[in-house]
Amino acid sequence: MPKNQAIFLDRDGVLNKNQIDYVKNIDELEIFPNIGECIKQINEQGYLVIVVTNQSAIGRKLTTKKNVEDIHKHIQQFLKKNNAKIDAFYYCPHLPTDNCDCRKPKSGLLVRAAHDFSIDLKNSWMIGDHDSDIEAGSNIGCKSIKISHEGNLLDIVNDILKS
């Protein structure tokens, strides 16, 4: 069975503006304006788009799983206006002290997605804004790129798609 290629994306700081005290609900979500165009380009090149995100605000009782899932639905609705979509969202609700296998820099979320979507990790990418994102991708053989500042995902994706 042929394997799929994917571009794994962190959420906060990559798709939307980071908030000092977490993005806890839709009202706090500020999606970067070029994200629709960016995700559409990835979709058109045949890559899966998978979001893998640490959401410890759930474990800290600052938000709920429902709020996080509503944020993800809102992002999908935003993307739909650009004929773009994210294939799946995977999130870790745990605290750093919980020692789970899904919180980045561990690679559990990526492994789960790779299993669910038959992803060829060696020919896939992880893009994030923290060292933990890069480590999670590198640990399982993904090519990994760290975003240097918010909002430059389109430049990175254009470079990947040209290669």
C-alpha positions as a Markdown table, in Angstrom:
| # | Residue | x | y | z |
|---|---|---|---|---|
| 1 | Met | 0.0 | 0.0 | 0.0 |
| 2 | Pro | 1.5 | 3.4 | -1.0 |
| 3 | Lys | 2.3 | 5.7 | 1.9 |
| 4 | Asn | 1.2 | 9.3 | 2.1 |
| 5 | Gln | 3.4 | 12.3 | 2.6 |
| 6 | Ala | 2.3 | 14.9 | 5.2 |
| 7 | Ile | 3.2 | 18.3 | 6.5 |
| 8 | Phe | 2.7 | 18.3 | 10.3 |
| 9 | Leu | 2.0 | 21.7 | 11.7 |
| 10 | Asp | 2.0 | 23.0 | 15.3 |
| 11 | Arg | -1.0 | 25.2 | 15.9 |
| 12 | Asp | -0.3 | 28.2 | 18.1 |
| 13 | Gly | 2.4 | 30.4 | 16.6 |
| 14 | Val | 2.1 | 28.7 | 13.2 |
| 15 | Leu | -1.6 | 28.8 | 12.2 |
| 16 | Asn | -2.6 | 31.5 | 14.7 |
| 17 | Lys | -1.2 | 34.1 | 17.0 |
| 18 | Asn | 0.2 | 32.8 | 20.3 |
| 19 | Gln | -1.4 | 34.2 | 23.4 |
| 20 | Ile | 0.5 | 34.7 | 26.6 |
| 21 | Asp | -2.0 | 32.7 | 28.6 |
| 22 | Tyr | -3.1 | 30.2 | 25.9 |
| 23 | Val | -5.7 | 30.4 | 23.2 |
| 24 | Lys | -8.7 | 29.1 | 25.3 |
| 25 | Asn | -11.7 | 29.8 | 23.1 |
| 26 | Ile | -12.7 | 31.1 | 19.7 |
| 27 | Asp | -12.8 | 34.7 | 20.8 |
| 28 | Glu | -9.0 | 34.5 | 21.6 |
| 29 | Leu | -8.2 | 32.9 | 18.2 |
| 30 | Glu | -6.4 | 35.1 | 15.7 |
| 31 | Ile | -5.7 | 33.1 | 12.6 |
| 32 | Phe | -2.9 | 34.5 | 10.4 |
| 33 | Pro | -4.3 | 36.0 | 7.2 |
| 34 | Asn | -2.2 | 33.9 | 4.7 |
| 35 | Ile | -3.0 | 30.5 | 6.3 |
| 36 | Gly | -5.8 | 29.8 | 3.9 |
| 37 | Glu | -3.6 | 30.2 | 0.8 |
| 38 | Cys | -0.8 | 28.3 | 2.5 |
| 39 | Ile | -2.9 | 25.3 | 3.4 |
| 40 | Lys | -4.5 | 25.3 | 0.0 |
| 41 | Gln | -1.1 | 25.1 | -1.7 |
| 42 | Ile | -0.2 | 22.1 | 0.5 |
| 43 | Asn | -3.5 | 20.4 | -0.3 |
| 44 | Glu | -3.0 | 20.9 | -4.1 |
| 45 | Gln | 0.5 | 19.3 | -3.9 |
| 46 | Gly | -1.0 | 16.1 | -2.5 |
| 47 | Tyr | 0.4 | 16.4 | 1.1 |
| 48 | Leu | -1.8 | 15.6 | 4.0 |
| 49 | Val | -2.0 | 18.5 | 6.5 |
| 50 | Ile | -2.0 | 17.3 | 10.1 |
| 51 | Val | -2.0 | 19.6 | 13.1 |
| 52 | Val | -0.1 | 18.3 | 16.2 |
| 53 | Thr | -0.4 | 20.6 | 19.2 |
| 54 | Asn | 0.2 | 20.6 | 22.9 |
| 55 | Gln | -2.8 | 22.0 | 24.7 |
| 56 | Ser | -1.9 | 21.9 | 28.4 |
| 57 | Ala | -4.5 | 24.6 | 29.1 |
| 58 | Ile | -6.9 | 21.6 | 29.2 |
| 59 | Gly | -4.8 | 19.9 | 31.9 |
| 60 | Arg | -4.5 | 23.2 | 33.8 |
| 61 | Lys | -8.3 | 23.6 | 33.8 |
| 62 | Leu | -8.1 | 26.9 | 31.9 |
| 63 | Thr | -10.2 | 25.5 | 29.0 |
| 64 | Thr | -12.0 | 22.3 | 28.0 |
| 65 | Lys | -11.6 | 19.7 | 25.3 |
| 66 | Lys | -14.8 | 21.0 | 23.7 |
| 67 | Asn | -13.4 | 24.6 | 23.5 |
| 68 | Val | -10.2 | 23.2 | 21.8 |
| 69 | Glu | -12.3 | 21.2 | 19.4 |
| 70 | Asp | -14.5 | 24.2 | 18.7 |
| 71 | Ile | -11.3 | 26.2 | 17.9 |
| 72 | His | -10.3 | 23.5 | 15.4 |
| 73 | Lys | -13.7 | 23.5 | 13.8 |
| 74 | His | -13.5 | 27.3 | 13.5 |
| 75 | Ile | -10.1 | 27.0 | 11.8 |
| 76 | Gln | -11.6 | 24.5 | 9.3 |
| 77 | Gln | -14.4 | 26.8 | 8.6 |
| 78 | Phe | -11.9 | 29.6 | 7.9 |
| 79 | Leu | -9.9 | 27.3 | 5.6 |
| 80 | Lys | -13.0 | 26.2 | 3.7 |
| 81 | Lys | -13.5 | 29.7 | 2.4 |
| 82 | Asn | -10.1 | 29.3 | 0.7 |
| 83 | Asn | -11.0 | 25.8 | -0.6 |
| 84 | Ala | -8.4 | 24.4 | 1.9 |
| 85 | Lys | -8.6 | 21.9 | 4.7 |
| 86 | Ile | -6.6 | 20.3 | 7.5 |
| 87 | Asp | -6.9 | 16.5 | 7.3 |
| 88 | Ala | -6.7 | 16.0 | 11.1 |
| 89 | Phe | -6.0 | 17.7 | 14.4 |
| 90 | Tyr | -4.2 | 15.8 | 17.2 |
| 91 | Tyr | -3.7 | 17.4 | 20.5 |
| 92 | Cys | -2.1 | 16.6 | 23.9 |
| 93 | Pro | -4.2 | 17.8 | 26.8 |
| 94 | His | -1.6 | 16.9 | 29.4 |
| 95 | Leu | 0.6 | 18.9 | 31.7 |
| 96 | Pro | 4.4 | 18.7 | 31.1 |
| 97 | Thr | 4.7 | 16.8 | 34.4 |
| 98 | Asp | 2.2 | 14.1 | 33.3 |
| 99 | Asn | 5.0 | 12.2 | 31.4 |
| 100 | Cys | 2.6 | 11.1 | 28.7 |
| 101 | Asp | 3.9 | 9.9 | 25.3 |
| 102 | Cys | 1.8 | 12.5 | 23.3 |
| 103 | Arg | 3.2 | 15.8 | 24.6 |
| 104 | Lys | 5.9 | 17.2 | 22.3 |
| 105 | Pro | 8.9 | 16.8 | 22.3 |
| 106 | Lys | 7.8 | 13.2 | 22.5 |
| 107 | Ser | 6.5 | 12.0 | 19.1 |
| 108 | Gly | 3.3 | 10.2 | 20.1 |
| 109 | Leu | 0.9 | 12.5 | 18.2 |
| 110 | Leu | 2.9 | 12.1 | 15.0 |
| 111 | Val | 3.1 | 8.4 | 15.5 |
| 112 | Arg | -0.6 | 8.1 | 15.9 |
| 113 | Ala | -1.3 | 10.2 | 12.8 |
| 114 | Ala | 1.3 | 8.2 | 10.8 |
| 115 | His | -0.6 | 5.0 | 11.8 |
| 116 | Asp | -4.1 | 6.5 | 11.1 |
| 117 | Phe | -3.1 | 7.9 | 7.7 |
| 118 | Ser | -0.4 | 5.6 | 6.5 |
| 119 | Ile | 2.2 | 8.4 | 6.5 |
| 120 | Asp | 5.7 | 8.0 | 5.2 |
| 121 | Leu | 7.5 | 9.9 | 8.0 |
| 122 | Lys | 10.9 | 10.0 | 6.2 |
| 123 | Asn | 9.3 | 12.0 | 3.3 |
| 124 | Ser | 7.2 | 14.2 | 5.6 |
| 125 | Trp | 7.8 | 17.5 | 7.4 |
| 126 | Met | 7.2 | 19.0 | 10.8 |
| 127 | Ile | 6.9 | 22.7 | 11.1 |
| 128 | Gly | 6.7 | 24.5 | 14.4 |
| 129 | Asp | 7.8 | 27.5 | 16.4 |
| 130 | His | 9.4 | 25.7 | 19.4 |
| 131 | Asp | 12.4 | 23.4 | 19.8 |
| 132 | Ser | 10.0 | 20.8 | 21.1 |
| 133 | Asp | 8.2 | 20.7 | 17.8 |
| 134 | Ile | 11.4 | 20.2 | 15.9 |
| 135 | Glu | 12.5 | 17.5 | 18.3 |
| 136 | Ala | 9.2 | 15.6 | 18.0 |
| 137 | Gly | 9.6 | 15.5 | 14.2 |
| 138 | Ser | 13.3 | 14.7 | 14.1 |
| 139 | Asn | 12.9 | 11.9 | 16.6 |
| 140 | Ile | 10.9 | 9.9 | 14.2 |
| 141 | Gly | 12.7 | 10.9 | 11.0 |
| 142 | Cys | 10.7 | 13.8 | 9.7 |
| 143 | Lys | 12.4 | 16.7 | 8.1 |
| 144 | Ser | 11.8 | 19.6 | 10.6 |
| 145 | Ile | 11.8 | 23.3 | 10.2 |
| 146 | Lys | 11.4 | 25.9 | 13.0 |
| 147 | Ile | 9.5 | 29.1 | 12.1 |
| 148 | Ser | 11.5 | 32.1 | 13.2 |
| 149 | His | 8.6 | 34.5 | 13.6 |
| 150 | Glu | 4.8 | 34.3 | 13.5 |
| 151 | Gly | 3.2 | 34.4 | 10.1 |
| 152 | Asn | 6.0 | 33.2 | 7.8 |
| 153 | Leu | 4.6 | 29.7 | 7.2 |
| 154 | Leu | 3.8 | 30.6 | 3.6 |
| 155 | Asp | 7.5 | 31.2 | 2.8 |
| 156 | Ile | 8.5 | 27.9 | 4.4 |
| 157 | Val | 5.8 | 26.0 | 2.6 |
| 158 | Asn | 6.8 | 27.5 | -0.7 |
| 159 | Asp | 10.4 | 26.4 | -0.1 |
| 160 | Ile | 9.3 | 22.8 | 0.7 |
| 161 | Leu | 7.0 | 22.5 | -2.3 |
| 162 | Lys | 9.8 | 23.7 | -4.6 |
| 163 | Ser | 12.2 | 21.1 | -3.3 |
